[in-house]
Amino acid sequence: MKTIKLLSTCLILITTLITCTTAPRTVPPPSTTNTLPSQTTTVEKPAKVTPVVAPTPYVRYSATGSATWYQLADHGLETGSGEIYDLYGKTAAHASLPFGSRVRITHLANDESATVIINDRIQSGGSLIRVSYVVAKELKLLGQSNSQVSVTTLPPLK
């Protein structure tokens, strides 16, 4: 009985193997009717796409606190928004204001002011705002350790 079972199992296995391996496989010939001999296919690099950015929501905000400025060594590093920090750009970092917000900063000691765009983050609890080198120079913050400023958001430009 065991012999008959073994023989029938082997017969099924052999039949399956023969059927699978001996079936003719045909590959259709390449079509030459759609292309001309002189045609070549070229792949171009995709065009540089500027991402579509949602408009920055206007958030009314006004506060007074201390300001710091980026060190010269920070030039060229990536900011929280993904932009590259430019020490000559009128930008700043804030703990919670949305990226792209326009902000008026006024140095309370000398009444100098500047308008900046928020493009980075700082930890809350430290200084109120961190400004670029050129803004610190404009506000006359350079060389001062603790400068008090007023920060007020401005409506977006249209």
Rosetta blueprint (number, residue, H / E / L):
1 M L
2 K H
3 T H
4 I H
5 K H
6 L H
7 L H
8 S H
9 T H
10 C H
11 L H
12 I H
13 L H
14 I H
15 T H
16 T H
17 L H
18 I H
19 T H
20 C H
21 T H
22 T H
23 A L
24 P L
25 R L
26 T L
27 V L
28 P L
29 P L
30 P L
31 S L
32 T L
33 T L
34 N L
35 T L
36 L L
37 P L
38 S L
39 Q L
40 T L
41 T L
42 T L
43 V L
44 E L
45 K L
46 P L
47 A L
48 K L
49 V L
50 T L
51 P L
52 V L
53 V L
54 A L
55 P L
56 T L
57 P L
58 Y L
59 V L
60 R L
61 Y L
62 S E
63 A E
64 T E
65 G E
66 S E
67 A E
68 T E
69 W E
70 Y L
71 Q L
72 L H
73 A H
74 D H
75 H L
76 G L
77 L L
78 E E
79 T L
80 G L
81 S L
82 G L
83 E L
84 I E
85 Y L
86 D L
87 L L
88 Y L
89 G L
90 K L
91 T E
92 A E
93 A E
94 H E
95 A L
96 S L
97 L L
98 P L
99 F L
100 G L
101 S L
102 R E
103 V E
104 R E
105 I E
106 T E
107 H E
108 L L
109 A L
110 N L
111 D L
112 E L
113 S E
114 A E
115 T E
116 V E
117 I E
118 I E
119 N E
120 D E
121 R L
122 I L
123 Q L
124 S L
125 G L
126 G L
127 S L
128 L L
129 I E
130 R E
131 V E
132 S L
133 Y H
134 V H
135 V H
136 A H
137 K H
138 E H
139 L L
140 K L
141 L L
142 L L
143 G L
144 Q L
145 S L
146 N L
147 S E
148 Q E
149 V E
150 S E
151 V E
152 T E
153 T E
154 L E
155 P L
156 P L
157 L L
158 K L
